[in-house]
Amino acid sequence: MLGHVRRRTASLTGATAAPATTTAPPARSRHTARRRWLVPFALGALVPLLLLTIGTAFALSWDGVYPGVRANGLDLGGLSRQEAAARIAADAAHWEATPLTLTAPGATYSPTRAELGLRYDRAATLDAAFTQGRGGGTVARLSAILNAAWHGRAVAMRHQIDAPVLSDAVRGLAGSTDVQPRDGDLRIEGGRVVITPAVEGRGLDLDAAAQQIVASLDADAPTTLALPVAERLQPRINDAVLAEARARAEALLAAPIELAGADLALDYDAAAIGAWLVVQRDPADGQPLAVAVDPAPVRAAIEPLAPRVRREPRDATYAFDPAAGGFIATTPALDGRTLDTDATVAAVIAALEGRGPRLVRPATRAQTPALSTGDIAAASAQARQTYLAGPLTLGHGDRAWTLPVEKLAGWLTIEPAAGGARLVFDTDALSGYINGLQKEIERPAVDATYTMDDGSDVYRVTGPSQVGLRLDGPAAYRAAIQALRDGGDRGRALALPVNEIRPKVTEADVVALEPERWVEVDLTRQRMYAVIGKKRVYTAVISSGKRGWETPTGTFYINRRVANETMTSESIGAEEYYVLENVLYTQYFTDEGHALHYSWWKTPESFGTPSSHGCLSETLKDAEYFWQFAGVGTRVTIAGRTPPN
């Protein structure tokens, strides 16, 4: 602003401006010049960095063999995996087809590596080349990639050895003068030892030759090999080994084995023993040849003997001896046995291995009987102290029934139990015996018979009553079984428990009987009677139900009484309307409303004619009498036919 003002002021006043050469360039012009040379410099620095980043990303994502990697001298760098595999396959085919020159006594051979069982492991070699530069983090990988590209990276060839093929090939290299060693043999036939002698060999050292061929797999190894020679090749199974095995076999076959005892008497000669022996080649102890006893055929010879050795145990039998008062054994017990196959087989093998007499007693396992003679003696002693201590007498009144010891013994059995034997008593037999006494002891109760004396209206006895008897079976059984178990300590004579049965009617009951008080109604005569027993003691004239409302006939009992109540026509559904208050001495004898009651609305002369709605209408005097005579439960017997009005 000041500049503009000054210039403006100068022009107004006419002053002359200073020359341009005497003024300094503006600051903005210097900065602009600096930017002009910085931009090319920055671009020059960023482009290599960008190219390095792109190169690094490309290198890390490369799906092939990195430059500088060689396998078995074969350059694989920069090839894809498929291309590298093809190049390795071609090199492998050439390598496997390359012959080796092998010199042996009297002959030279040129088999290919493939014919010797030497294989180029293509896949493993490819994997080893492909993994170069692919291990570790990004920095480690870049370092490995650059190092391989700059200095190179050699990968050793991977190979495989087919041992059976190599062994067969080496054996086939032997010259016409070579003799391979042959193992001797031993076998046992018919109890005799048969020997096939060993043969010593000479010529190539087959094991050393195979090792030398395998060593030729190294890259620097020569392709011409002089195979090692062994002048004398000893067989594995030689004369010394055969002699030791023969001595062992002949010792095992030296004498027969005798198996005697437990109902057996058997001899096994050399032929039989020979079938039990086995010739082991390369046994576990490192010996090339050994003779041993095979337990399996020994077991096969012993197991069929088990039925001959087996003996079932036999229980002792017993019977009651009256003289001894207890049980005695009639047949002694006999132990059983079974063949212990494992122990017998072990004993036979031990006899073969030993130097003493070859007499073997079969090993057995004893089986004890369930009931021994001692068990019977112990059970008998217990029985004599309890159940058989003496006869058991059951009595009632002057009668007695005796169970002798012989009978009690018949109800006892001796059964096996843990730790001995136990006595088992037939409780059902005892219970049945006691129940059988019921018919001899029990008698039914007899009721007294009676009749009413018409003259005096009292009951008189016509037949006497009798108290009944009933045996208390459960109580008698409990007492009897307790006495048997206790022995003679509490006595062996028991009074049978008997219960009395009272008659339903005794003479005293007859004397105490009172004649029945009941009401008799005669509809035909329109009369009602108070009856005691068979005697009518009071007569009343009544009015029963009119036609259409007849009083029912039959036997009824008074079930409800009301001293004073109000009766309405609505309560019974009568056709005419009425409300009757102060109806006295009402005694109902049906649930439909039929009753005896005072009918104050009737005139004295109207009684004797049916006129009610089913009730038995009474005068006040009669209603009061029957109210005092009857009660709830009193029988009301109604008979006859209602006369016409």
C-alpha positions as CSV (number, residue, x, y, z in Angstrom):
1,M,0.0,0.0,0.0
2,L,2.8,2.4,0.9
3,G,4.5,1.6,-2.4
4,H,1.4,2.4,-4.4
5,V,1.0,5.6,-2.4
6,R,4.5,6.6,-3.1
7,R,4.3,6.0,-6.8
8,R,1.0,7.8,-6.9
9,T,2.4,10.7,-5.0
10,A,5.4,10.9,-7.3
11,S,3.3,11.1,-10.4
12,L,1.2,13.8,-8.9
13,T,4.2,15.9,-8.0
14,G,6.0,15.1,-11.2
15,A,9.1,13.5,-9.6
16,T,11.2,11.1,-11.7
17,A,11.3,7.4,-10.7
18,A,14.7,5.8,-9.8
19,P,16.3,3.6,-12.5
20,A,15.3,-0.1,-12.4
21,T,18.9,-1.3,-12.2
22,T,19.5,0.2,-8.8
23,T,16.7,-1.8,-7.1
24,A,17.0,-5.5,-5.6
25,P,14.9,-8.4,-7.0
26,P,11.8,-9.3,-5.0
27,A,12.0,-12.2,-2.5
28,R,9.3,-14.2,-4.4
29,S,11.5,-14.5,-7.4
30,R,14.3,-16.3,-5.4
31,H,11.9,-18.9,-4.0
32,T,10.6,-19.6,-7.5
33,A,14.0,-20.3,-8.8
34,R,14.8,-22.7,-5.9
35,R,11.6,-24.8,-6.6
36,R,12.6,-25.1,-10.2
37,W,15.7,-27.3,-9.4
38,L,14.2,-29.2,-6.4
39,V,11.4,-30.9,-8.5
40,P,13.7,-32.7,-10.9
41,F,15.8,-33.8,-7.9
42,A,12.8,-35.3,-6.0
43,L,11.6,-37.0,-9.1
44,G,15.0,-38.5,-9.6
45,A,15.0,-39.9,-6.1
46,L,11.4,-41.3,-6.1
47,V,11.7,-43.2,-9.4
48,P,14.4,-45.6,-8.2
49,L,12.6,-46.1,-4.9
50,L,9.4,-46.9,-6.7
51,L,11.2,-49.3,-9.0
52,L,12.9,-51.0,-6.0
53,T,9.5,-51.4,-4.3
54,I,8.0,-52.9,-7.5
55,G,11.0,-55.2,-7.9
56,T,10.9,-56.3,-4.3
57,A,7.2,-57.1,-4.6
58,F,7.8,-59.0,-7.9
59,A,10.7,-61.0,-6.4
60,L,8.7,-62.0,-3.3
61,S,5.7,-63.1,-5.3
62,W,7.8,-65.0,-8.0
63,D,6.4,-68.5,-8.4
64,G,9.6,-70.1,-9.7
65,V,13.2,-70.9,-8.9
66,Y,15.2,-67.8,-8.1
67,P,18.2,-66.8,-10.2
68,G,21.6,-68.4,-9.4
69,V,20.1,-71.6,-8.0
70,R,21.7,-74.8,-9.3
71,A,20.9,-78.5,-8.6
72,N,23.5,-81.1,-9.2
73,G,25.3,-78.6,-11.5
74,L,22.1,-77.9,-13.4
75,D,21.1,-74.2,-13.7
76,L,17.5,-73.8,-12.7
77,G,17.5,-70.0,-12.0
78,G,14.6,-68.1,-13.4
79,L,12.6,-71.2,-14.4
80,S,9.1,-71.8,-13.3
81,R,8.4,-74.8,-11.2
82,Q,7.1,-76.8,-14.2
83,E,10.1,-75.8,-16.3
84,A,12.5,-76.7,-13.4
85,A,10.8,-80.1,-13.0
86,A,11.2,-80.9,-16.6
87,R,14.9,-80.0,-16.6
88,I,15.5,-82.1,-13.4
89,A,13.6,-85.0,-15.0
90,A,15.8,-84.9,-18.0
91,D,19.0,-84.7,-15.9
92,A,17.7,-87.5,-13.7
93,A,17.0,-89.8,-16.7
94,H,20.6,-89.1,-17.9
95,W,22.0,-89.7,-14.4
96,E,20.1,-93.0,-13.8
97,A,21.2,-94.2,-17.3
98,T,24.8,-93.5,-16.7
99,P,26.7,-96.8,-16.2
100,L,29.3,-97.5,-13.5
101,T,32.3,-99.6,-14.2
102,L,32.7,-102.3,-11.6
103,T,35.7,-104.7,-11.6
104,A,35.5,-108.0,-9.8
105,P,37.7,-111.1,-9.7
106,G,37.7,-112.4,-13.3
107,A,35.1,-110.0,-14.7
108,T,34.2,-106.3,-15.3
109,Y,30.6,-105.1,-15.2
110,S,29.0,-101.9,-16.4
111,P,25.4,-101.7,-15.0
112,T,23.5,-98.4,-15.0
113,R,22.7,-96.7,-11.8
114,A,19.1,-97.6,-12.3
115,E,20.0,-101.3,-12.6
116,L,21.8,-101.0,-9.3
117,G,18.8,-99.6,-7.5
118,L,20.1,-96.0,-7.4
119,R,17.3,-93.5,-8.0
120,Y,17.4,-89.8,-8.6
121,D,14.8,-88.3,-6.3
122,R,13.3,-85.7,-8.6
123,A,10.6,-84.3,-6.3
124,A,12.9,-83.9,-3.3
125,T,15.6,-82.2,-5.5
126,L,13.0,-79.8,-7.0
127,D,11.6,-79.0,-3.6
128,A,15.1,-78.2,-2.3
129,A,15.8,-75.8,-5.3
130,F,12.4,-74.2,-5.0
131,T,12.7,-73.4,-1.3
132,Q,15.9,-71.4,-1.7
133,G,15.1,-67.7,-0.9
134,R,11.7,-68.6,0.6
135,G,12.6,-68.9,4.3
136,G,12.3,-66.3,7.1
137,G,10.9,-62.7,6.9
138,T,11.0,-60.2,4.1
139,V,14.5,-58.9,4.8
140,A,15.9,-62.4,5.1
141,R,14.3,-63.5,1.9
142,L,15.5,-60.5,-0.1
143,S,19.0,-61.1,1.3
144,A,18.9,-64.8,0.3
145,I,17.5,-64.0,-3.2
146,L,20.2,-61.3,-3.9
147,N,23.0,-63.6,-2.5
148,A,21.8,-66.5,-4.8
149,A,21.7,-64.1,-7.8
150,W,25.1,-62.6,-7.1
151,H,27.1,-65.6,-5.8
152,G,24.9,-68.5,-6.8
153,R,23.4,-71.3,-4.7
154,A,24.2,-75.0,-5.3
155,V,21.7,-77.6,-4.2
156,A,22.8,-81.2,-3.7
157,M,21.0,-83.9,-5.7
158,R,18.6,-86.0,-3.6
159,H,18.7,-89.7,-4.3
160,Q,17.1,-92.9,-3.1
161,I,18.5,-96.5,-2.8
162,D,16.4,-99.6,-3.5
163,A,18.2,-101.9,-1.1
164,P,16.6,-105.2,-2.4
165,V,17.5,-104.3,-6.0
166,L,21.0,-103.3,-5.0
167,S,21.5,-106.5,-3.0
168,D,20.3,-108.7,-5.9
169,A,22.5,-106.8,-8.4
170,V,25.6,-107.2,-6.3
171,R,25.0,-110.9,-5.9
172,G,24.7,-111.1,-9.6
173,L,28.1,-109.5,-10.1
174,A,29.9,-112.6,-8.7
175,G,32.2,-114.2,-11.2
176,S,32.3,-117.8,-12.3
177,T,34.9,-118.6,-9.7
178,D,32.9,-117.0,-6.8
179,V,31.2,-119.4,-4.3
180,Q,28.6,-117.8,-2.1
181,P,28.5,-119.1,1.5
182,R,25.5,-121.4,2.3
183,D,24.0,-121.7,5.8
184,G,23.7,-125.0,7.3
185,D,20.3,-126.3,8.6
186,L,18.9,-128.5,11.3
187,R,15.5,-130.2,11.5
188,I,13.9,-132.9,13.6
189,E,12.1,-135.8,11.9
190,G,10.5,-138.6,13.7
191,G,12.4,-137.9,16.9
192,R,15.8,-137.7,15.1
193,V,18.0,-134.8,14.4
194,V,18.8,-134.2,10.7
195,I,21.8,-131.9,9.9
196,T,22.5,-130.1,6.5
197,P,26.2,-129.0,6.7
198,A,27.2,-125.4,6.1
199,V,29.2,-124.4,3.0
200,E,32.0,-121.8,3.3
201,G,32.1,-119.2,0.4
202,R,34.7,-117.1,-1.3
203,G,34.8,-114.2,-3.8
204,L,33.1,-110.8,-3.5
205,D,32.4,-109.3,-0.1
206,L,28.8,-108.5,-0.9
207,D,28.1,-106.2,2.0
208,A,31.3,-104.1,1.4
209,A,30.6,-104.0,-2.4
210,A,27.1,-102.6,-1.7
211,Q,28.5,-100.0,0.6
212,Q,31.1,-99.0,-2.0
213,I,28.5,-98.5,-4.7
214,V,26.3,-96.4,-2.4
215,A,29.4,-94.2,-1.7
216,S,29.7,-93.5,-5.4
217,L,26.6,-91.3,-5.1
218,D,28.9,-88.4,-4.0
219,A,29.5,-85.9,-6.8
220,D,33.3,-86.3,-6.6
221,A,33.2,-90.2,-6.4
222,P,34.8,-92.1,-9.4
223,T,32.6,-94.0,-11.8
224,T,35.0,-96.9,-11.9
225,L,35.0,-99.1,-8.8
226,A,37.1,-102.1,-7.9
227,L,34.8,-104.3,-5.8
228,P,36.3,-105.7,-2.6
229,V,37.0,-109.4,-2.4
230,A,36.7,-111.8,0.6
231,E,38.8,-114.9,0.3
232,R,36.7,-116.9,2.8
233,L,33.1,-116.1,3.4
234,Q,31.7,-117.8,6.6
235,P,28.0,-118.7,6.6
236,R,25.9,-117.4,9.5
237,I,24.9,-120.9,10.5
238,N,28.2,-122.8,10.5
239,D,29.4,-126.1,11.9
240,A,29.9,-124.7,15.4
241,V,26.4,-123.3,15.5
242,L,25.0,-126.6,14.2
243,A,26.9,-128.6,16.7
244,E,25.5,-126.6,19.6
245,A,22.0,-126.8,18.3
246,R,22.3,-130.5,17.7
247,A,23.5,-131.1,21.3
248,R,20.6,-129.1,22.6
249,A,18.1,-131.1,20.4
250,E,19.5,-134.5,21.3
251,A,19.4,-133.6,25.0
252,L,15.7,-132.8,24.7
253,L,15.0,-136.1,22.9
254,A,17.3,-138.2,25.2
255,A,14.5,-139.9,27.2
256,P,10.7,-140.3,27.1
257,I,8.4,-138.2,29.3
258,E,6.2,-140.2,31.7
259,L,2.9,-138.5,32.8
260,A,1.5,-140.5,35.7
261,G,-1.1,-139.9,38.4
262,A,-4.7,-138.6,38.6
263,D,-5.9,-141.7,36.7
264,L,-3.3,-141.1,34.0
265,A,-0.3,-143.3,32.9
266,L,1.1,-142.1,29.6
267,D,4.6,-142.2,28.0
268,Y,5.7,-139.7,25.3
269,D,8.6,-141.0,23.3
270,A,11.2,-139.2,21.2
271,A,8.8,-139.0,18.2
272,A,6.2,-137.3,20.3
273,I,8.7,-135.0,22.0
274,G,10.1,-134.1,18.5
275,A,6.7,-132.7,17.6
276,W,6.9,-130.4,20.6
277,L,10.3,-128.9,19.5
278,V,10.8,-125.9,17.3
279,V,13.9,-124.8,15.4
280,Q,14.2,-121.0,15.6
281,R,16.3,-119.1,13.1
282,D,17.4,-115.6,14.3
283,P,15.7,-115.9,17.7
284,A,15.3,-112.9,19.9
285,D,18.5,-113.6,21.8
286,G,20.7,-112.9,18.7
287,Q,21.6,-116.6,18.1
288,P,21.4,-117.6,14.4
289,L,19.9,-121.0,15.3
290,A,18.3,-122.4,18.4
291,V,16.2,-125.4,19.4
292,A,13.4,-124.7,22.0
293,V,10.3,-126.4,23.4
294,D,7.1,-124.9,21.8
295,P,4.4,-124.7,24.5
296,A,1.6,-124.7,21.9
297,P,2.0,-128.4,20.8
298,V,2.6,-129.4,24.4
299,R,-0.7,-127.8,25.4
300,A,-2.4,-129.5,22.4
301,A,-1.2,-132.8,23.8
302,I,-2.2,-132.1,27.5
303,E,-5.6,-130.4,27.0
304,P,-7.5,-133.5,25.7
305,L,-6.6,-135.3,29.0
306,A,-8.8,-133.0,31.0
307,P,-11.9,-135.2,30.8
308,R,-9.9,-138.2,32.0
309,V,-8.6,-136.3,35.0
310,R,-11.8,-134.6,35.9
311,R,-13.7,-136.0,38.8
312,E,-16.9,-134.5,40.1
313,P,-17.1,-133.9,43.8
314,R,-19.6,-136.1,45.6
315,D,-21.6,-134.8,48.6
316,A,-21.9,-137.0,51.7
317,T,-25.4,-138.6,52.2
318,Y,-27.1,-138.9,55.5
319,A,-30.0,-140.6,57.3
320,F,-31.6,-140.4,60.8
321,D,-30.2,-142.9,63.3
322,P,-32.8,-143.6,66.1
323,A,-30.1,-145.0,68.3
324,A,-28.0,-141.9,68.0
325,G,-30.9,-139.6,68.1
326,G,-29.4,-137.6,65.2
327,F,-28.1,-137.9,61.6
328,I,-25.2,-140.1,60.5
329,A,-23.3,-140.1,57.2
330,T,-24.3,-143.0,55.0
331,T,-22.0,-142.2,52.2
332,P,-18.7,-140.3,52.7
333,A,-18.0,-137.2,50.7
334,L,-15.5,-137.4,47.8
335,D,-13.3,-134.5,46.7
336,G,-13.4,-133.6,43.0
337,R,-10.6,-132.4,40.8
338,T,-9.9,-130.7,37.5
339,L,-6.8,-130.7,35.4
340,D,-4.6,-127.5,35.8
341,T,-3.5,-127.4,32.1
342,D,-1.2,-124.4,32.5
343,A,0.7,-125.9,35.5
344,T,0.9,-129.4,33.8
345,V,2.3,-127.9,30.6
346,A,4.9,-125.9,32.7
347,A,5.8,-129.1,34.5
348,V,6.3,-131.1,31.3
349,I,8.5,-128.3,29.8
350,A,10.5,-128.1,33.1
351,A,11.1,-131.9,33.0
352,L,12.3,-131.7,29.4
353,E,14.7,-128.9,30.3
354,G,16.0,-130.6,33.5
355,R,18.4,-133.5,33.9
356,G,16.5,-135.5,36.5
357,P,13.9,-138.3,35.9
358,R,11.3,-137.3,33.4
359,L,8.3,-138.3,35.6
360,V,5.6,-135.7,35.7
361,R,2.5,-135.8,37.9
362,P,-0.4,-133.9,36.4
363,A,-1.2,-130.7,38.3
364,T,-4.8,-130.6,39.4
365,R,-7.2,-128.2,41.2
366,A,-9.2,-129.7,44.0
367,Q,-13.0,-129.2,44.1
368,T,-14.5,-129.7,47.6
369,P,-18.0,-131.2,47.9
370,A,-20.8,-128.9,49.0
371,L,-21.7,-131.2,51.9
372,S,-18.9,-133.1,53.7
373,T,-19.0,-135.8,56.4
374,G,-17.9,-133.2,58.9
375,D,-20.8,-130.9,57.9
376,I,-23.2,-133.7,58.6
377,A,-21.7,-134.4,62.0
378,A,-21.9,-130.6,62.9
379,A,-25.4,-130.3,61.7
380,S,-26.5,-133.4,63.6
381,A,-25.0,-132.1,66.8
382,Q,-27.0,-128.9,66.4
383,A,-30.2,-130.9,65.6
384,R,-29.8,-133.0,68.8
385,Q,-29.6,-129.8,70.8
386,T,-32.6,-128.2,69.2
387,Y,-35.2,-129.8,66.9
388,L,-34.4,-133.4,67.9
389,A,-33.8,-132.8,71.7
390,G,-36.9,-134.9,72.3
391,P,-40.5,-135.5,71.2
392,L,-42.8,-132.5,71.1
393,T,-46.2,-132.9,72.8
394,L,-49.2,-130.7,72.0
395,G,-52.0,-130.9,74.5
396,H,-55.6,-129.6,75.0
397,G,-57.5,-130.5,78.1
398,D,-57.1,-134.2,78.7
399,R,-56.0,-134.9,75.2
400,A,-52.4,-134.9,73.8
401,W,-50.7,-135.3,70.5
402,T,-47.0,-136.3,70.3
403,L,-44.5,-135.6,67.5
404,P,-41.8,-138.2,67.9
405,V,-38.1,-137.4,67.2
406,E,-38.3,-139.7,64.1
407,K,-41.1,-137.6,62.6
408,L,-39.3,-134.3,63.4
409,A,-36.2,-135.6,61.8
410,G,-38.2,-136.3,58.6
411,W,-39.0,-132.6,58.5
412,L,-35.3,-131.6,58.7
413,T,-32.8,-131.4,55.9
414,I,-29.1,-130.5,55.9
415,E,-28.2,-128.1,53.2
416,P,-24.8,-126.6,52.1
417,A,-24.1,-123.1,53.3
418,A,-21.2,-120.6,53.4
419,G,-18.7,-121.9,55.9
420,G,-20.4,-125.3,56.5
421,A,-23.9,-126.5,56.5
422,R,-27.3,-125.4,57.9
423,L,-30.4,-127.1,59.1
424,V,-33.6,-126.4,57.2
425,F,-36.8,-127.2,59.0
426,D,-40.0,-127.8,57.0
427,T,-42.2,-125.2,58.6
428,D,-45.1,-126.0,56.2
429,A,-45.2,-129.6,57.5
430,L,-45.4,-128.4,61.1
431,S,-48.1,-125.8,60.2
432,G,-50.0,-128.4,58.3
433,Y,-49.9,-130.8,61.3
434,I,-51.2,-128.2,63.7
435,N,-53.9,-127.2,61.3
436,G,-54.9,-130.8,61.1
437,L,-55.7,-130.8,64.9
438,Q,-58.5,-128.2,64.3
439,K,-61.1,-130.8,63.5
440,E,-60.3,-132.6,66.8
441,I,-60.3,-129.5,69.0
442,E,-62.6,-127.0,67.4
443,R,-66.4,-127.0,67.9
444,P,-68.9,-124.5,66.8
445,A,-70.9,-122.2,69.2
446,V,-74.5,-123.2,69.6
447,D,-77.2,-120.6,70.1
448,A,-79.9,-121.0,72.7
449,T,-83.3,-121.6,71.1
450,Y,-86.5,-119.9,72.5
451,T,-90.1,-119.3,72.0
452,M,-92.7,-116.9,73.3
453,D,-95.3,-118.0,75.8
454,D,-98.6,-116.9,74.4
455,G,-100.1,-116.8,77.9
456,S,-97.5,-114.5,79.5
457,D,-96.0,-112.8,76.5
458,V,-92.4,-113.7,77.7
459,Y,-89.7,-115.7,75.9
460,R,-88.8,-119.2,77.2
461,V,-85.6,-121.2,76.4
462,T,-86.3,-124.3,74.3
463,G,-82.7,-125.4,73.7
464,P,-79.4,-124.7,75.6
465,S,-76.5,-122.7,74.2
466,Q,-73.0,-124.0,74.0
467,V,-69.6,-122.1,73.9
468,G,-67.6,-122.9,70.8
469,L,-63.8,-123.6,70.6
470,R,-61.3,-122.4,68.0
471,L,-57.7,-123.4,67.8
472,D,-55.3,-120.3,67.5
473,G,-53.2,-121.9,64.7
474,P,-50.7,-119.0,64.3
475,A,-50.0,-118.8,68.0
476,A,-49.7,-122.6,68.3
477,Y,-47.3,-122.7,65.4
478,R,-45.1,-119.9,66.9
479,A,-45.0,-121.6,70.3
480,A,-44.2,-125.0,68.7
481,I,-41.4,-123.7,66.4
482,Q,-39.9,-121.7,69.3
483,A,-39.9,-124.8,71.5
484,L,-38.2,-126.8,68.7
485,R,-35.5,-124.2,68.3
486,D,-34.9,-123.8,72.0
487,G,-34.4,-127.5,72.5
488,G,-35.3,-128.9,75.9
489,D,-34.6,-125.8,77.9
490,R,-38.2,-124.6,78.1
491,G,-39.9,-128.0,77.9
492,R,-41.3,-130.0,75.0
493,A,-44.9,-130.2,76.2
494,L,-47.1,-127.3,75.0
495,A,-50.8,-126.5,75.7
496,L,-52.4,-125.5,72.5
497,P,-53.9,-122.0,72.6
498,V,-57.6,-122.2,72.1
499,N,-60.1,-119.3,71.8
500,E,-63.7,-119.6,73.1
501,I,-66.5,-118.6,70.7
502,R,-69.5,-117.1,72.5
503,P,-72.9,-118.0,71.2
504,K,-74.9,-115.2,69.6
505,V,-77.9,-116.1,71.8
506,T,-77.4,-117.4,75.4
507,E,-79.9,-118.3,78.1
508,A,-79.3,-115.0,79.7
509,D,-80.0,-113.2,76.4
510,V,-83.4,-115.1,76.1
511,V,-84.3,-114.0,79.7
512,A,-83.4,-110.4,78.9
513,L,-85.5,-110.4,75.8
514,E,-88.6,-108.1,75.8
515,P,-91.6,-108.7,73.5
516,E,-91.6,-106.4,70.4
517,R,-93.7,-103.3,70.6
518,W,-95.2,-102.7,67.1
519,V,-98.1,-101.2,65.3
520,E,-100.6,-103.3,63.4
521,V,-102.9,-101.6,60.9
522,D,-106.1,-103.3,59.3
523,L,-107.2,-101.1,56.4
524,T,-110.2,-103.3,55.8
525,R,-111.6,-102.6,59.3
526,Q,-110.0,-99.2,59.6
527,R,-108.4,-100.2,62.9
528,M,-104.9,-99.6,64.3
529,Y,-103.6,-101.8,67.2
530,A,-100.7,-101.3,69.6
531,V,-99.2,-104.8,69.9
532,I,-96.6,-106.2,72.4
533,G,-95.2,-109.4,71.2
534,K,-98.4,-111.1,70.0
535,K,-100.8,-109.3,72.3
536,R,-102.9,-106.4,71.2
537,V,-102.9,-103.9,74.1
538,Y,-104.7,-101.0,72.5
539,T,-107.2,-100.4,69.6
540,A,-107.9,-97.2,67.7
541,V,-110.4,-96.3,65.0
542,I,-108.6,-94.5,62.1
543,S,-109.2,-93.0,58.7
544,S,-106.7,-94.2,56.1
545,G,-106.1,-92.8,52.6
546,K,-109.1,-92.3,50.3
547,R,-109.4,-93.7,46.8
548,G,-106.6,-92.3,44.7
549,W,-104.6,-91.6,47.8
550,E,-104.6,-95.1,49.3
551,T,-102.3,-95.9,52.3
552,P,-99.5,-98.3,51.2
553,T,-99.5,-101.8,52.6
554,G,-96.4,-103.7,53.8
555,T,-94.0,-103.5,56.7
556,F,-92.5,-100.1,57.5
557,Y,-90.6,-98.5,60.3
558,I,-91.0,-95.1,61.9
559,N,-88.2,-92.9,60.7
560,R,-89.1,-89.4,61.9
561,R,-91.4,-87.8,64.5
562,V,-92.7,-84.2,64.9
563,A,-94.7,-83.2,67.9
564,N,-96.4,-80.2,66.3
565,E,-96.2,-79.1,62.7
566,T,-98.1,-77.4,59.9
567,M,-99.2,-79.4,56.9
568,T,-100.0,-78.0,53.5
569,S,-101.5,-79.3,50.3
570,E,-98.5,-78.1,48.4
571,S,-96.1,-80.4,50.2
572,I,-97.9,-83.5,48.9
573,G,-99.4,-82.1,45.7
574,A,-103.0,-82.5,46.8
575,E,-105.7,-81.2,44.4
576,E,-107.5,-79.2,47.0
577,Y,-105.8,-76.3,48.8
578,Y,-105.3,-76.5,52.5
579,V,-103.0,-75.2,55.3
580,L,-103.3,-77.2,58.5
581,E,-101.6,-75.8,61.6
582,N,-101.0,-77.5,65.0
583,V,-101.0,-81.0,63.6
584,L,-99.9,-83.0,66.7
585,Y,-98.0,-86.2,67.3
586,T,-96.9,-86.9,63.7
587,Q,-94.9,-90.1,63.2
588,Y,-93.7,-90.6,59.6
589,F,-93.1,-94.2,58.4
590,T,-92.3,-93.5,54.7
591,D,-90.2,-90.9,52.9
592,E,-93.2,-89.9,50.8
593,G,-94.9,-88.3,53.8
594,H,-97.1,-91.2,55.1
595,A,-97.6,-90.8,58.9
596,L,-99.7,-91.4,61.9
597,H,-101.0,-88.1,63.3
598,Y,-103.8,-86.3,65.1
599,S,-106.4,-84.9,62.7
600,W,-108.2,-82.1,64.6
601,W,-110.3,-81.1,61.5
602,K,-112.2,-84.4,61.5
603,T,-115.4,-85.0,63.5
604,P,-115.4,-88.0,65.9
605,E,-118.1,-89.7,63.8
606,S,-116.0,-89.4,60.6
607,F,-113.2,-91.8,61.9
608,G,-113.5,-95.3,60.4
609,T,-113.9,-94.0,56.9
610,P,-111.0,-93.5,54.4
611,S,-110.6,-89.8,53.9
612,S,-107.0,-88.8,54.2
613,H,-104.3,-88.3,51.6
614,G,-102.5,-91.5,52.6
615,C,-101.8,-90.9,56.3
616,L,-103.4,-92.7,59.2
617,S,-105.6,-90.1,60.9
618,E,-106.2,-90.4,64.7
619,T,-108.2,-88.8,67.4
620,L,-106.3,-86.7,69.9
621,K,-106.5,-89.5,72.5
622,D,-105.3,-92.2,70.2
623,A,-102.6,-90.0,68.7
624,E,-101.3,-89.2,72.2
625,Y,-101.3,-92.9,73.1
626,F,-99.4,-94.1,70.0
627,W,-96.9,-91.2,70.5
628,Q,-96.1,-92.6,73.9
629,F,-96.2,-96.3,72.7
630,A,-94.0,-96.1,69.6
631,G,-90.8,-94.4,68.6
632,V,-88.2,-94.1,65.8
633,G,-87.6,-97.7,64.6
634,T,-91.0,-99.1,65.6
635,R,-92.3,-101.6,63.1
636,V,-95.6,-100.6,61.4
637,T,-97.3,-103.5,59.5
638,I,-100.2,-102.5,57.2
639,A,-102.5,-105.1,55.6
640,G,-106.0,-105.3,54.2
641,R,-107.9,-103.4,51.5
642,T,-109.2,-99.9,51.7
643,P,-113.0,-100.1,51.7
644,P,-115.0,-97.8,49.3
645,N,-116.0,-94.4,50.7
